[in-house]
Amino acid sequence: MKKALIIFGTTTGNTEEMADIINQALEESDFETEMKNVVDAMARDLTEDYDLVLLGCPAYGDDTIELQEDFEDFYEQLNDIDLKNKKFAVFAPGDSSYEHFCGSVNMLEEKMLECNGKMVVDGLKIDGDPRGSKEEIVEWTKSLATA
């Protein structure tokens, strides 16, 4: 059975809601999953025996992209990690009225590629409450499971 690790940061609960939907869809696709809030995770967790790692982080900031505060230390820890072609994907909820809508997705994808990770699909950016986009989230997750 394939194993997936989902690490998420959340302030309002939307990213955790997305992580829950992704977790359930992966389990239905025969993945053994582990979910961690980023406050309980270390970047070295990504190098463990997982076939797929997923990062979920909302973004903030009008003028620049700001990661959710719990994700900042984790992001810095990535500077010391070699992912050796580990498959990954990134997701985030956001508000499209901001200039850098879900900019955390782009920021984390770039960092993971710098760490020699292998991006399996383009990141998922959901505008607003993820419960209204459950079908889109499930379809994205299914594309991950078959990649």
C-alpha positions as CSV (number, residue, x, y, z in Angstrom):
1,M,0.0,0.0,0.0
2,K,1.3,3.5,-0.9
3,K,1.9,6.0,1.9
4,A,1.1,9.7,1.9
5,L,2.0,12.4,4.4
6,I,-0.2,15.5,4.6
7,I,1.3,18.5,6.5
8,F,-1.0,21.6,6.9
9,G,-1.0,24.9,8.6
10,T,-4.3,26.5,9.5
11,T,-5.6,29.7,11.1
12,T,-9.3,29.7,10.2
13,G,-9.7,26.0,9.7
14,N,-10.1,26.1,5.9
15,T,-6.7,24.5,5.2
16,E,-7.4,21.7,7.7
17,E,-10.8,21.2,6.0
18,M,-9.0,20.8,2.7
19,A,-6.5,18.4,4.3
20,D,-9.4,16.3,5.7
21,I,-11.1,16.0,2.2
22,I,-7.7,15.1,0.6
23,N,-7.0,12.6,3.3
24,Q,-10.3,10.8,2.8
25,A,-9.9,10.8,-1.0
26,L,-6.4,9.3,-0.7
27,E,-7.7,6.6,1.7
28,E,-10.4,5.8,-0.9
29,S,-7.6,5.5,-3.5
30,D,-5.8,2.9,-1.3
31,F,-3.3,5.1,0.3
32,E,-2.2,4.8,3.9
33,T,-2.2,8.4,5.1
34,E,-0.8,10.4,8.0
35,M,-1.9,14.0,8.7
36,K,0.2,16.4,10.8
37,N,-0.4,20.0,11.7
38,V,2.8,21.9,10.8
39,V,3.3,22.8,14.4
40,D,3.9,19.1,15.1
41,A,6.0,18.5,12.0
42,M,9.7,18.9,11.0
43,A,11.0,19.2,7.4
44,R,12.9,16.0,7.9
45,D,9.5,14.2,8.2
46,L,9.3,14.6,4.4
47,T,12.4,12.3,3.9
48,E,10.7,9.4,5.7
49,D,9.2,6.4,3.9
50,Y,6.3,8.2,2.1
51,D,5.5,7.8,-1.6
52,L,3.8,11.2,-1.7
53,V,3.9,14.3,0.5
54,L,1.4,17.1,0.5
55,L,1.7,20.5,1.9
56,G,-1.2,22.8,2.7
57,C,-0.6,26.4,3.6
58,P,-2.8,29.5,3.3
59,A,-1.1,32.7,2.3
60,Y,-1.5,36.2,3.6
61,G,-0.3,39.6,2.6
62,D,-1.2,42.3,0.1
63,D,2.1,43.5,-1.1
64,T,4.1,40.3,-0.7
65,I,3.4,36.6,-0.1
66,E,3.4,35.8,3.5
67,L,3.1,32.2,4.7
68,Q,0.8,31.3,7.5
69,E,2.8,32.0,10.6
70,D,3.0,28.3,11.8
71,F,4.6,27.4,8.4
72,E,7.5,29.9,8.6
73,D,9.9,27.7,10.7
74,F,9.0,24.6,8.6
75,Y,9.8,26.6,5.4
76,E,13.2,27.6,6.7
77,Q,14.0,24.0,7.7
78,L,13.5,23.0,4.0
79,N,16.8,24.7,3.2
80,D,18.6,21.7,4.7
81,I,16.6,18.9,3.1
82,D,17.2,16.8,0.0
83,L,14.0,15.2,-1.2
84,K,15.7,12.9,-3.8
85,N,12.8,13.0,-6.3
86,K,10.1,12.5,-3.6
87,K,6.7,13.1,-5.2
88,F,4.9,16.1,-3.8
89,A,1.9,18.5,-4.3
90,V,0.8,21.7,-2.6
91,F,-2.7,23.0,-1.8
92,A,-4.2,26.1,-0.3
93,P,-7.4,28.0,0.3
94,G,-7.4,31.7,-0.4
95,D,-9.3,34.8,-1.4
96,S,-9.0,35.8,-5.1
97,S,-9.5,39.4,-4.2
98,Y,-5.8,39.5,-3.1
99,E,-3.1,40.2,-5.6
100,H,-1.1,37.1,-4.6
101,F,-4.1,34.6,-4.5
102,C,-2.8,31.4,-2.9
103,G,0.8,32.6,-3.4
104,S,1.9,30.1,-0.8
105,V,1.3,27.3,-3.4
106,N,3.8,28.8,-5.8
107,M,6.3,29.6,-3.0
108,L,6.2,26.1,-1.6
109,E,6.3,24.5,-5.0
110,E,9.5,26.4,-5.8
111,K,11.1,25.5,-2.5
112,M,10.2,21.8,-2.8
113,L,11.7,21.8,-6.4
114,E,14.9,23.4,-5.0
115,C,15.0,20.5,-2.5
116,N,15.0,18.1,-5.5
117,G,11.3,17.1,-5.0
118,K,9.3,15.9,-8.0
119,M,6.0,17.9,-8.4
120,V,3.3,15.4,-9.5
121,V,0.5,17.9,-10.4
122,D,0.1,21.6,-10.3
123,G,-1.0,23.0,-6.9
124,L,-4.6,23.3,-5.9
125,K,-5.9,26.8,-5.2
126,I,-9.4,27.1,-3.8
127,D,-11.2,30.4,-3.6
128,G,-13.1,30.7,-0.3
129,D,-14.6,28.0,1.8
130,P,-13.3,24.6,0.7
131,R,-16.6,22.8,1.5
132,G,-18.1,24.4,-1.5
133,S,-15.3,22.9,-3.7
134,K,-15.3,19.4,-2.3
135,E,-15.8,17.8,-5.8
136,E,-12.8,19.8,-7.2
137,I,-10.6,18.8,-4.3
138,V,-11.5,15.1,-4.7
139,E,-10.8,15.2,-8.4
140,W,-7.4,16.9,-7.8
141,T,-6.6,14.2,-5.2
142,K,-7.6,11.4,-7.6
143,S,-5.2,12.9,-10.2
144,L,-2.4,12.7,-7.5
145,A,-3.2,9.1,-6.6
146,T,-2.8,8.0,-10.2
147,A,0.3,10.2,-11.0
